[in-house]
Amino acid sequence: MKLDLELSLTWYRAYFGYKWLDYEPRNAYLESFPRMETESRAKFKASGQSIPSGPFLTEINAMSKPIPYAPLDNPILFAQFANIQPSKESFTKWANMYGQLINFEEDPDQ
């Protein structure tokens, strides 16, 4: 029995790309995700989770419309991610091509 299954996923990357910012840890984590809804920010703050310290990879212009793409169209995407060198330059290059690894629809308490 042959099973035909088509998966579809749309992800987004910043139109103008990303940059690294150094912040004090207080609110910088939430500010680094400017598209996160106000309600999600409030839930995160109220959760009591510790906020990581910077630097943070942020959108250069959060007011621009994000660029959609289909990550599942690249069959080696996960292998490429696994081979990223641990440097700011490598992470910036990755983010500029594929976006940040965060889903703004999810509950930050999860």
N, C-alpha and C positions, 0 to 999 in steps of 0.2 A: 504494500500500500504506500503510495507516494503522497506525502503531505506537502502542499504548497503553502508556505507561510511568508507573508511579507511584513517586515517591520519598518516602521517609519518613526523618525525622531527628528525634531527640529531643535537646534541649539542656536545660540546667538553669541556674536563677538562685537566688541565696541567698534564703531565706525572709525574713530580716530586712534584706536589702539589703547595701550595701557602704559602706565609709568609707575615707578616706585616712589612712595612717600614715607618719610619718617614722621611719626606722631608720638605723642604721649599716649600710653595705652588706654586712657580713660574712655574716650568716645571714638577713637580713630578706627577701631575695628568696624563699627557700624557705619562710620562715614566712608569707609573704603568700598562699601556696597551701596552706592547712591540710589539704585533702583529698588532697594528693599522697601517695602511698604512701611509706612509709619506704624501701623498696628504690629507688624512683625518685629520692628525695632523695639517697641514697648514690651512685647512678650519676651524678647531676648534679654532686655535689661532687667525685667522682673524675675527672670528664671534663676538668677543668682549664679549663673555660669561665669567662670572667670574669663575676662576679656584678654585675648592674646596681645602681646606687645608687638610693635612694628619691626621692620618696615612692612608696608602693605602695598600690594599691586592694585592700582586703582585705574579707573577709566580716565583718559585724558580729558574727555568732554562728556559727562554723563547725560547731558541734555540732547545729545545726538541720537538718532534712531539706530538701534542695533542692527547688525547684518545677520540674517538667518543663514544657516547652512545645515546640511544633513550629515552628521558625523558617521552614521552607519554606512555611508557611501564609500568610506575609506576603510578597506578591510584590515589594514595594519595600524590603525589609529592607536590602539592600546599598546602595541609594541613600540611605536614611536614615542608615546608618553613614557613608557618604562625606560627608554634610553636617554631621556633628558639629563643633561649634565646639571648638577646642583649649583647653579649660578643664577644671579639676577638676570643676566643677559639671556640665558637659555629659557628661563621661565617667561620672560617678557616676549621672546620670539614665539614661544608656544601659545601664549595668551593672545598675541596679535593674530595668529592663524586660526585658533580654535576657541578663544574666549576663556573666561574664568570657570573654574570647576565649582560652581555653586548654582543652586536652583532657587530662585527667589520665591517660588510658589510654595516651597516646603516650610513647615513649621520649624522655627529655629530652636524650639525646645527638644526636637527629635535628635 
